[in-house]
């Protein structure tokens, strides 16, 4: 990663930005949403895997957890699928959308090639963003995440006209997001008109395996004509 190309922008959410070496407006962009208790440095480490043709932007949640860790919403450890305070997801949804819109304007990015990738809780928020504002995204990548249920899912308008591609990846040994939860989320997405879901499983736990990362980079390259 070329550290000279790393910067930060004045956005609603704290961030790290690595601009593509090619300043052509048609270069795609990928926005990262980290998992619960992590920070913007985490998924930003994936930047080298995307190569010089990508604009990579990592956004940071604003709810402090511990040891420089942040969350998109507080969790109930006994039921991670039902959030104690769903308004926190709605608040972060707005901040993510505003941060992406401002980044596109400031960096003069191609609006037709905006992609969102999230891990764990960040994956759930990515899906929520994609389902509520599908016109803003070329693709959504959700790794070890799920469709928010109960109090969050009820806020998703199933009648919205959508045309969006979603990649879901989950580990078969994931102890946080079980295969049953992943399957339920996949089936829900498949029930929505205009949502094209590519679901894959990996022999891994709650992490992004090398096979998963390779599949994601390849899938995103094809979806962005690279």
N, C-alpha and C positions, 0 to 999 in steps of 0.2 A: 504494500500500500504506500502510495506517495504521500508522505506526511505534509508536504508543502501544499497539497490540494485539500487538506482537512480544514474546515472552518466551522463556525457556529453562526446561526441567524437569530434575529430578534423575533421570536415566535411565541405563541401562547404556551408552548411546551419547550422545555430545554431540549437541545438537540446537538447532533454531530452531523456534518455534511462532508461528503467526498464527491467532488464534481468529476464528471467524465472528462477524460483527456481531450476528447473530441468535443469542441464547443458547439457543434451542430445542434440546432434546436430539436432535431428528430431523435436524439439519443433518449432511450427509455430511462425511467426513474423507478427506484424501489425504496419504499418507506418501511422501516422496521419498528415493530412494537414488541418490546421485551416481555418476559414472563414475570409473575408475581414475585416480589422481593429482589428483583434484579435491577439493572439500570441500562442507560443508553449505550454503554460501552460493550455490552454483551453481544447482541446481534450485529453491532457495527463491525465486529471481528470477522463477519462473513464477507465483507466488502471485497477482499482480494479474489474470492471465488467467482465474482461476477465480472471481473475484467474491466478494462479501461473504457468500455463503451457504455457503462452504466453510471447514472447519478445515484449515489447511495446516501440515504438520510435516515438516521436513527432518532426516534422520538422517545422522550422519557416521561413516565407517569409522574403524577404530582402528589400522591398520597405516600408519606414516608412510612416505611416498614421498620427496617433496622440496618445498621452497618452500610449506609449508602445504598440501601435497597428501597425500591418503590413499587407501588401497586396501582392498578387501574381501578380497583374497587376492593373494599374489605371482604374477607372470606369467612364463611362459616365452615370450620374444619370438619364438621359432622355432615355437611351437605354442600359441597362446593358448587353444585349446580343452581342453588338458590341463594342469591346474594342478600345479605342483611340490609344493604342500602343501595338499591338499584339506581337511584339518582346519581350515584358516583359514576356508573357506566355511561349514563346519558350525558353527564358533564364532560367526561373524557371523550366521548364521541364527538361532541361539539368542538372541543379543543383539537382533536386529531384532524377533523375536517378543516378547521380554520388554519391549522399549521400547514397542512398540505396545500391548501389554496394559496396561502401567502408564499410558500416556498416556490410553487409553480410560477407565481407572478415575479418574484424577486430574481429567480434564476432563469426565467424565460424558458421553462420546461415545456415539453410537448404534452398537452392535456390528454391526448389520446393514448399515451403510453405511461400512465401512472399505475403502479402496481403496489400492493400492500401485502407485507409478510409479517405474521405474528407467531409467537411461540407461547404455548400454554395459555395463561390468561390473556396475553396479547393476541393469541390466535382467536380466542372467543370474541374479543373486541374487534378484531379485523373482520370477522364474519358479520358482526353486527353493523359495522360501518358499510360493508359491501352490500348488505341487504337493504339498508336504509338509504344509501346514496349510490346506487349502482352506476349512475351516469358518470361518476367521478373516477371510476376505476376500470382499468383494462383487465386486471386479474386480482384475485385474492388467494393468498397462500396461508393455510392454517395448519400448523404443526403441533401435534400433541394438544389440541384444543377441542372445543365443542361448541355447539350452538347454545348460547345462554338460554336456560329454561325458565318456566314459570313466570316470575315477575318481569323478566326481561323479554322473553319470547312473545308475550302478549302485546308488547309495544311494536312488534315488527308487522308492518302492513303487508299481508300476503297478496294483496291486490295490485301492488306496485308493478308497473311494466319493467321487466328486467331482461338484460342480455349480458350475463357476466360469467366468466369462467373461474371456478374455485378448485384449488388443489388442496386435498387433505392428506396428511401423513400421520400415522400413529404407530407406536411401538406395541408389539404383541405382548410385551412384558411390562407395559406402563402401569405402575401401581397407583398413579394419580388419576389419569384419564383411561379408564378401562376400555377394552375393546367393545364392550356392550354400550358404553356411553358414546364411543366414536361411531359405532354402527347406527345408533339412534339419531345422531347428528347428521350423518350421511343420508339416512333415509328421509329426514326432514327436509334437507336441502334438495334432494331429488324430487320431493313432492311439490316444489315451487316452480311455476312456469318461468322459463327464461334463465334458470340457473343450471349451468353445466358443470357437474362435479366429477373430478378425477380423484378417486380415493385409492390410497395404497397403504399397505402395512409392512412393517419392518421388524426384524428380530432384534429389538432394542427395548430399552426402558424409557423413562421420561427424558428423552434427549433427542438431538438431531444427529442421526447416524450418518456416516459417510455416504452410504447408499441413498439415503433420503436426500441429502444435500445435492448429490449428483443428479438425482431425478428432478429436483426442484429447479436447479440451474438450467438443465436441459429443457424442461417444460416451459420455463419462463422465456428462454431464448426463442423457442418456437412461437410462443404466443406474442412475442414482440418482434418477430421477423428478423432475428439475428442469426 
